[in-house]
Each structure stands twice: as C-alpha cells, then as structure tokens.
Amino acid sequence: MITEKAKMIAGELYNPGDEELVKARVRAHTLSKEYNQLPVEQERTEMIKKIFGRTGERLHVEPGLRIDYGFNVSVGERFYANFDLVLLDTCPIVVGDNAMFGPRVSLVTPEHPLDPVERNSGVEFGRPITIGDNCWIGSDATIIGGVTLGNNVVVGAGSVVTKSFGDNVVIAGNPARIIKKIENQSS
C-alpha cells in the first residue's frame, strides 16, 4: 500500500492530515524554531544539516527559517540564504551550487485542487522546484511548484516565478519574464 508520504513526494493527491506527515511537520517546525534561536553560526550550520535532506559542506542560512518537512530539501555547496527563508517542501526542492537567496524568499511546492469540492475535502498535491548552479534569487521573490531554473539565473526582487527558464537569464516581474540574457557565461 502506498503511503501518504510517498504520494506527497510523487506529486499525487495526498492527505496532509496523515499521522506520519503531521509528525514530520511537527518535527521540522520544532527543529526550525530551535534553529532560529541558536546564537552561534556553527551550531546553526550543524542543525541545518539535520533539517535539510542533503546539503553541501559550506552553507549559511540566516535565522527566520520556515519549513514544512525539511527532508525534501537539497542544497549544494556554498548555499546562502538571507533572513526569513520559506521552504514549503511537500515535493523535492533541489538547489545547485553557489546559490544566493535574498531576504524573504519563498519556494512553495504545495498546491490545492481547483475543484472546490475536491479542495474542501482537504487533499492537496505538489510539484517540485529545481534551481541550477550560480543562481541569485532577489529579496521577496516567490517561486512556485513545477518551476525549473537553469544555471546562472538571476531573479529580480519581488518577482513571482510561475514557469521555468533556461540558463543565463535575468528574470523579473509578476509573473516573471526574461528581461535580459547574460552573455559569455558557462552553463
């Protein structure tokens, strides 16, 4: 029998009230609360490696972390996130190497059915987010589920990213669109 957790990670309709998922969220919320209160950067680095599913060796996440589960988050080497990072990780969130996130960045994988009867039943689903290497996400940007960003992408502050973009672009707006191509960059 397929579990609600397996359905959730696969992007299928699942019941977020499932006991296993509730326990996992409580664990993540408890750990992130502890994380946000730690005064020493080294202690926070050690704790974030326990919260996230996979990390590089070198990373820095400022306090104010909000997370659903944690086990679905994978970040590469030299990951930096400024204050108030929100990671709603019902589906995998994968971030490459050398990523920089400004304050109040949100990566949001969960979605709810459009049909009101189905939505009111309490089920939901999600879509993964993938962000390539060397990306810079400006402050207050929101990236929704189903989005893949290539390497060397810059997301302007306040943008809402609702679709995928390839390598070497600057995107901005609501919804985000290409405002500049970055020339002479390796992918």
Solvent accessible surface area in square Angstrom, and as a share of the most:
residue,aa,sasa,rsa
1,M,236,1.05
2,I,93,0.47
3,T,72,0.42
4,E,36,0.16
5,K,61,0.26
6,A,43,0.33
7,K,47,0.20
8,M,0,0.00
9,I,61,0.31
10,A,69,0.53
11,G,24,0.23
12,E,82,0.37
13,L,73,0.36
14,Y,3,0.01
15,N,72,0.37
16,P,28,0.18
17,G,50,0.48
18,D,38,0.20
19,E,117,0.52
20,E,81,0.36
21,L,0,0.00
22,V,57,0.32
23,K,128,0.54
24,A,19,0.14
25,R,51,0.19
26,V,88,0.51
27,R,119,0.43
28,A,0,0.00
29,H,90,0.40
30,T,66,0.38
31,L,30,0.15
32,S,7,0.04
33,K,128,0.54
34,E,80,0.36
35,Y,1,0.00
36,N,33,0.17
37,Q,128,0.57
38,L,41,0.21
39,P,112,0.71
40,V,74,0.42
41,E,91,0.41
42,Q,108,0.48
43,E,75,0.34
44,R,27,0.10
45,T,24,0.14
46,E,93,0.42
47,M,28,0.13
48,I,1,0.00
49,K,71,0.30
50,K,138,0.59
51,I,2,0.01
52,F,6,0.02
53,G,49,0.47
54,R,130,0.47
55,T,26,0.15
56,G,7,0.07
57,E,130,0.58
58,R,142,0.52
59,L,16,0.08
60,H,35,0.16
61,V,4,0.02
62,E,30,0.13
63,P,32,0.20
64,G,12,0.11
65,L,0,0.00
66,R,133,0.49
67,I,5,0.03
68,D,23,0.12
69,Y,3,0.01
70,G,0,0.00
71,F,68,0.28
72,N,14,0.07
73,V,2,0.01
74,S,18,0.12
75,V,1,0.01
76,G,3,0.02
77,E,46,0.21
78,R,102,0.37
79,F,3,0.01
80,Y,73,0.28
81,A,0,0.00
82,N,36,0.19
83,F,100,0.42
84,D,61,0.32
85,L,2,0.01
86,V,39,0.22
87,L,3,0.01
88,L,50,0.25
89,D,0,0.00
90,T,3,0.02
91,C,0,0.00
92,P,42,0.26
93,I,0,0.00
94,V,60,0.34
95,V,2,0.01
96,G,15,0.15
97,D,49,0.26
98,N,55,0.28
99,A,0,0.00
100,M,96,0.43
101,F,3,0.01
102,G,12,0.11
103,P,34,0.21
104,R,120,0.44
105,V,0,0.00
106,S,23,0.15
107,L,0,0.00
108,V,36,0.21
109,T,0,0.00
110,P,25,0.16
111,E,47,0.21
112,H,101,0.45
113,P,7,0.05
114,L,165,0.82
115,D,73,0.38
116,P,72,0.45
117,V,120,0.69
118,E,68,0.30
119,R,100,0.36
120,N,122,0.62
121,S,77,0.49
122,G,40,0.38
123,V,37,0.21
124,E,22,0.10
125,F,49,0.20
126,G,1,0.01
127,R,94,0.34
128,P,68,0.43
129,I,0,0.00
130,T,54,0.32
131,I,2,0.01
132,G,14,0.14
133,D,51,0.27
134,N,70,0.36
135,C,2,0.01
136,W,128,0.45
137,I,0,0.00
138,G,8,0.08
139,S,29,0.19
140,D,64,0.33
141,A,0,0.00
142,T,38,0.22
143,I,0,0.00
144,I,52,0.26
145,G,1,0.01
146,G,34,0.33
147,V,1,0.01
148,T,65,0.38
149,L,1,0.01
150,G,15,0.15
151,N,36,0.19
152,N,14,0.07
153,V,0,0.00
154,V,35,0.20
155,V,1,0.01
156,G,19,0.19
157,A,74,0.57
158,G,42,0.40
159,S,0,0.00
160,V,41,0.23
161,V,0,0.00
162,T,62,0.36
163,K,117,0.49
164,S,57,0.37
165,F,20,0.08
166,G,48,0.46
167,D,57,0.30
168,N,29,0.15
169,V,9,0.05
170,V,27,0.16
171,I,0,0.00
172,A,21,0.16
173,G,28,0.26
174,N,116,0.59
175,P,86,0.54
176,A,3,0.03
177,R,145,0.53
178,I,77,0.39
179,I,96,0.49
180,K,128,0.54
181,K,127,0.54
182,I,41,0.21
183,E,122,0.55
184,N,151,0.78
185,Q,89,0.39
186,S,97,0.63
187,S,87,0.56
